[in-house]
Amino acid sequence: MNFTGAHILSINQFQREDVDRVFAVADKMEPYALRKRVTRVLEGAILGNMFFEASTRTRVSFGSAFNLLGGEVRETAGFENSALVKGESLQDTARVLSGFSDVICMRHPEAGSVADFAAASRVPVLNGGDGANEHPTQALLDLYTIRKEMSDKGRDIDGLSVAMIGDLRHGRTVHSLSKLLLLYNDIRVVLISPKELTLPDSIVESMRAAGVDVTVSHELTQSIADVDIAYSTRIQEERFSSKQEADLYRGKFRLNQAIYTQYCQPNTVIMHPLPRDSRKDANELDSDLDDNPNLAIFRQTDNGVLVRMALFALVLDVADKVDDFSHDVHWYNSRQSPSNS
Ligand code: CP
């Protein structure tokens, strides 16, 4: 894949060597993400960060990643603050905003909308989540986290068993992560969801065609007994026709410390793209897991900045120049290591 000037819209664009390239650049970003050093390699560049659906992590980590490379961020959040509410098309919005920006990140509630926007954009567009379709940068940071967590345990991505738990029908992060895992060898995936919320058949078929050993399950405890990674997800309430419909599925597959201790292997890594739904009736990942050293959820969010810095550096063709525009920091810095949570 030629990253320079490319839109990043789907995991379908990636081969294994492309993922390796992103991860190698992400590794080099750590001193900058930790503020041990400062780089100004993207000085003068502008990110248009356009989020037409709620977001905390993706929006802020894209912005932080761009700032950490020395660029500036202009944000639009919510339809109500854009001319889309006046009837402007996404394509016209793309034509206008790509005149103001050097790269654009976008989240939108409709599947395919970010690709439609990108087709009219004059600058690269990164998909920050398009409806229930895909969230490619989340999948890259998830796999980057898996690689780091397993490498600490002397393992590689090849040969892993991964359980994906929750709303697999609407969860765009599991769609993208499933597509990414099929690039690796000897992968076993256990798909744990209510019967009505299974992973789309097309994705299951592509995984099986690529040699992934896929098991579908509708119960939690026995299904997580022998996995390396337990990847929990939220019921995606915003994709249902009503809150009442989402309520039918909420709280069905709760993972807590007692279940973890009884059923999981002692080193099973617990992941979640976040936000986790911490309301009483949901609570798919209990806060009593917060002291469990295998809970990687906040390491995932930290890693998101590294991976997004890498994507910006590759798309804007500065990956090999980051250190040339760098210097030490001179202020007190309490952020010396990634989150241990
Ligand atoms: N994981 C994720 O997409 O989180 P946000 O919705 O907060 O961006």
Boltz pocket constraint, residues with backbone or C-beta under 6 A from the ligand:
constraints:
  - pocket:
      binder: B
      contacts: [[A, 54], [A, 55], [A, 56], [A, 57], [A, 58], [A, 59], [A, 128], [A, 129], [A, 135], [A, 138], [A, 273], [A, 274], [A, 275]]
      max_distance: 6.0
